[in-house]
Amino acid sequence: MKNGKLQAAILGCGTIGNLHARAILANPALVGLYGVCDLIPERAQEYQEKYGAEHIYMDLQELLADPQVDIVHICTPSGYHAEHAIACAHAGKHILCEKPLDISKEKMSRMIEAFEGTSLKAAAVFQYRTYPGVQEAKRLIDSGALGRILVANARYQQYRSPEYYRSAGWRGTWEIDGGGSTMNQGIHIMDILCYLTGGARSILAKAPTLARDIAVEDVSCAIMSFHSGAIGTYQATTLADPPVCIMAELFCEKGRLVFDPPGVTLYTQKEPQGRPLGDDPAAGDFQEMGGGPLDIGAVGHARLVENLAHAIRGEEEVFIPIHEGRRSVDTILALYESHRTGKEVLIG
């Protein structure tokens, strides 16, 4: 801690790290951007100049050896998340880990175990959950005001070009990316589906590669059942040119909820025209950022940074602890297993 503020370092100066840098800078009273770390010196230098970080680290061990660093933002490729998080735990650092938590059950379990029994705070990034409309929808569902959830559907229909997959050697690989349109992109809407319904019970899916020269899927389609008793569908593709939507839709006994980021609309018999839930400043951020596939805005990340800082100070609980952050990954791993076996897979 320095000047009464927690000090954060970003591990991984790629695309997603930009959102974390902006989110840290959006909380100047709580957190300072102390350092940036990347194996490519030019990337770290670019981040330092762009965001005003005090220090540059050339590797993780150098970062972890610095006692000034309180929080590490894990923004490395997906298959390294658990390894880097465990190292942070051993060094006594709090973490905010980008999605997915990791790409295997075994590694996620080891990651969670590394923080158990410690005073360290470990949080996962699923920024959609922070939107006021999503929070109001969750309260309505949990209170029983909408009755039972009967049907729950989600779609991620966006576009990634062949050049996108060629832009980094780890993209589109099972070993590091952990999957394609489902694990890397569609995981956010899968998380909302699991969050609002209380989690998936089973899944029957197809996840082929139809158009991209990659090892992983570029489309997935699934039939799902949920612990709430609802059934529904899920689709994720990066072949939609032009992009169509990112959406979740829940049909309840007393209304229909539609999440169309960043807003949620409730439709009922009394309000068939729909009523927006929450007063969400994320809408302005989305418009300001231009709506491109990577310009998703940092407002949700900023809320997660704020929450983690307050949790470290003992003022509130971590909003998305890492054991909760694994739920959508477990569901996606079951989706892939279903595709490989051709069978319905139960989700633990």
Solvent accessible surface area in square Angstrom, and as a share of the most:
residue,aa,sasa,rsa
1,M,109,0.49
2,K,71,0.30
3,N,138,0.71
4,G,46,0.45
5,K,58,0.25
6,L,5,0.03
7,Q,6,0.03
8,A,0,0.00
9,A,0,0.00
10,I,0,0.00
11,L,10,0.05
12,G,9,0.08
13,C,6,0.03
14,G,27,0.26
15,T,63,0.37
16,I,49,0.25
17,G,0,0.00
18,N,39,0.20
19,L,12,0.06
20,H,0,0.00
21,A,0,0.00
22,R,69,0.25
23,A,0,0.00
24,I,1,0.00
25,L,85,0.42
26,A,62,0.48
27,N,16,0.08
28,P,87,0.54
29,A,84,0.65
30,L,27,0.13
31,V,2,0.01
32,G,11,0.11
33,L,13,0.06
34,Y,12,0.05
35,G,0,0.00
36,V,0,0.00
37,C,2,0.01
38,D,15,0.08
39,L,147,0.73
40,I,77,0.39
41,P,69,0.43
42,E,123,0.55
43,R,105,0.38
44,A,0,0.00
45,Q,79,0.35
46,E,105,0.47
47,Y,8,0.03
48,Q,45,0.20
49,E,129,0.58
50,K,126,0.53
51,Y,22,0.09
52,G,56,0.54
53,A,6,0.05
54,E,85,0.38
55,H,74,0.33
56,I,43,0.22
57,Y,10,0.04
58,M,75,0.34
59,D,59,0.31
60,L,23,0.12
61,Q,120,0.53
62,E,82,0.37
63,L,0,0.00
64,L,18,0.09
65,A,81,0.63
66,D,24,0.12
67,P,117,0.74
68,Q,71,0.32
69,V,3,0.02
70,D,24,0.13
71,I,2,0.01
72,V,0,0.00
73,H,2,0.01
74,I,0,0.00
75,C,9,0.06
76,T,22,0.13
77,P,32,0.20
78,S,7,0.05
79,G,7,0.07
80,Y,87,0.33
81,H,3,0.01
82,A,0,0.00
83,E,106,0.48
84,H,25,0.11
85,A,0,0.00
86,I,27,0.13
87,A,23,0.18
88,C,0,0.00
89,A,11,0.09
90,H,147,0.66
91,A,43,0.34
92,G,43,0.41
93,K,11,0.05
94,H,27,0.12
95,I,0,0.00
96,L,0,0.00
97,C,0,0.00
98,E,6,0.03
99,K,33,0.14
100,P,1,0.00
101,L,2,0.01
102,D,0,0.00
103,I,22,0.11
104,S,36,0.23
105,K,101,0.43
106,E,100,0.45
107,K,45,0.19
108,M,0,0.00
109,S,39,0.25
110,R,106,0.39
111,M,0,0.00
112,I,20,0.10
113,E,107,0.48
114,A,22,0.17
115,F,15,0.06
116,E,113,0.50
117,G,94,0.90
118,T,64,0.37
119,S,100,0.64
120,L,29,0.15
121,K,66,0.28
122,A,11,0.08
123,A,3,0.03
124,A,3,0.02
125,V,0,0.00
126,F,2,0.01
127,Q,4,0.02
128,Y,18,0.07
129,R,6,0.02
130,T,14,0.08
131,Y,3,0.01
132,P,39,0.24
133,G,1,0.01
134,V,0,0.00
135,Q,39,0.18
136,E,42,0.19
137,A,0,0.00
138,K,40,0.17
139,R,147,0.54
140,L,39,0.19
141,I,22,0.11
142,D,97,0.50
143,S,84,0.54
144,G,40,0.38
145,A,52,0.40
146,L,8,0.04
147,G,20,0.20
148,R,146,0.53
149,I,9,0.04
150,L,72,0.36
151,V,52,0.30
152,A,0,0.00
153,N,35,0.18
154,A,2,0.02
155,R,89,0.33
156,Y,14,0.05
157,Q,26,0.12
158,Q,27,0.12
159,Y,65,0.25
160,R,22,0.08
161,S,30,0.19
162,P,48,0.30
163,E,103,0.46
164,Y,34,0.13
165,Y,16,0.06
166,R,169,0.62
167,S,77,0.50
168,A,23,0.18
169,G,79,0.76
170,W,66,0.23
171,R,43,0.16
172,G,2,0.02
173,T,32,0.19
174,W,105,0.37
175,E,128,0.58
176,I,35,0.18
177,D,3,0.02
178,G,5,0.05
179,G,0,0.00
180,G,1,0.01
181,S,0,0.00
182,T,0,0.00
183,M,0,0.00
184,N,18,0.09
185,Q,10,0.05
186,G,0,0.00
187,I,0,0.00
188,H,23,0.10
189,I,0,0.00
190,M,0,0.00
191,D,1,0.01
192,I,0,0.00
193,L,0,0.00
194,C,0,0.00
195,Y,22,0.08
196,L,5,0.02
197,T,8,0.05
198,G,36,0.35
199,G,2,0.02
200,A,4,0.03
201,R,108,0.39
202,S,1,0.01
203,I,0,0.00
204,L,78,0.39
205,A,6,0.05
206,K,127,0.54
207,A,7,0.06
208,P,45,0.29
209,T,57,0.33
210,L,121,0.60
211,A,64,0.49
212,R,36,0.13
213,D,152,0.79
214,I,29,0.15
215,A,70,0.54
216,V,1,0.00
217,E,3,0.01
218,D,0,0.00
219,V,19,0.11
220,S,0,0.00
221,C,58,0.35
222,A,5,0.04
223,I,107,0.54
224,M,3,0.01
225,S,18,0.12
226,F,4,0.02
227,H,113,0.51
228,S,47,0.30
229,G,61,0.59
230,A,0,0.00
231,I,106,0.54
232,G,6,0.05
233,T,68,0.39
234,Y,3,0.01
235,Q,51,0.23
236,A,0,0.00
237,T,13,0.08
238,T,0,0.00
239,L,46,0.23
240,A,15,0.12
241,D,101,0.52
242,P,106,0.67
243,P,73,0.46
244,V,100,0.58
245,C,25,0.15
246,I,37,0.19
247,M,35,0.16
248,A,0,0.00
249,E,23,0.10
250,L,2,0.01
251,F,75,0.31
252,C,12,0.07
253,E,88,0.39
254,K,126,0.54
255,G,14,0.13
256,R,77,0.28
257,L,3,0.02
258,V,17,0.10
259,F,3,0.01
260,D,83,0.43
261,P,22,0.14
262,P,20,0.13
263,G,32,0.31
264,V,3,0.02
265,T,33,0.19
266,L,6,0.03
267,Y,62,0.23
268,T,30,0.17
269,Q,181,0.80
270,K,191,0.81
271,E,46,0.21
272,P,94,0.59
273,Q,136,0.61
274,G,12,0.11
275,R,93,0.34
276,P,103,0.65
277,L,4,0.02
278,G,34,0.32
279,D,132,0.68
280,D,23,0.12
281,P,91,0.57
282,A,0,0.00
283,A,39,0.30
284,G,41,0.39
285,D,29,0.15
286,F,39,0.16
287,Q,144,0.64
288,E,143,0.64
289,M,50,0.22
290,G,64,0.62
291,G,57,0.55
292,G,24,0.23
293,P,81,0.51
294,L,92,0.46
295,D,58,0.30
296,I,51,0.26
297,G,2,0.02
298,A,8,0.06
299,V,30,0.17
300,G,1,0.01
301,H,1,0.00
302,A,18,0.14
303,R,48,0.17
304,L,5,0.02
305,V,4,0.02
306,E,72,0.32
307,N,18,0.09
308,L,2,0.01
309,A,0,0.00
310,H,44,0.20
311,A,1,0.01
312,I,36,0.18
313,R,85,0.31
314,G,68,0.66
315,E,104,0.47
316,E,80,0.36
317,E,147,0.66
318,V,24,0.14
319,F,70,0.29
320,I,1,0.01
321,P,36,0.22
322,I,8,0.04
323,H,114,0.51
324,E,39,0.17
325,G,0,0.00
326,R,43,0.16
327,R,66,0.24
328,S,0,0.00
329,V,0,0.00
330,D,20,0.10
331,T,0,0.00
332,I,0,0.00
333,L,35,0.17
334,A,7,0.05
335,L,0,0.00
336,Y,7,0.03
337,E,73,0.33
338,S,0,0.00
339,H,67,0.30
340,R,166,0.60
341,T,72,0.42
342,G,47,0.45
343,K,139,0.59
344,E,102,0.46
345,V,18,0.10
346,L,127,0.63
347,I,19,0.09
348,G,104,1.00
